[in-house]
Amino acid sequence: MSPVTGTAPTIRSLPEPPGLPAPLPEPAVDELRLETVLGALSDPLRLTIVRKLLLESEQFDHTCGWFGLDRPKSSLTHHFKALREAGLTRQRQYGLERRSQVRADDLNSRFPGLLDLVATWTPEA
């Protein structure tokens, strides 16, 4: 809930455009494990990445540059890989760049309410 408006933030869901590259390897929905997902979300940077994708997506998927994170590329690569391997995000390779999106439908079917909790989380200033 927003302390200002008293309402839950709106999770953005954009339609899948045609002709997407195949996703990189990821766990199937029935292989998603709550302890793995929560472990990936226990890192504040990864939690911020997922929250930003949920609430601020401007297009179907985003490159790591879109997030505006002041971290070395190797560090960001590690965090995005951890999110994908935990099943939180789906990544696709577009030439030399990878773009990410939250696996909202998969996560909502496996862990109802989890993404709502992530969306209402407020990062420390």
Order of alpha helices (4+ residues) and beta strands (2+ residues): alpha-alpha-beta-alpha-beta-beta-alpha-alpha
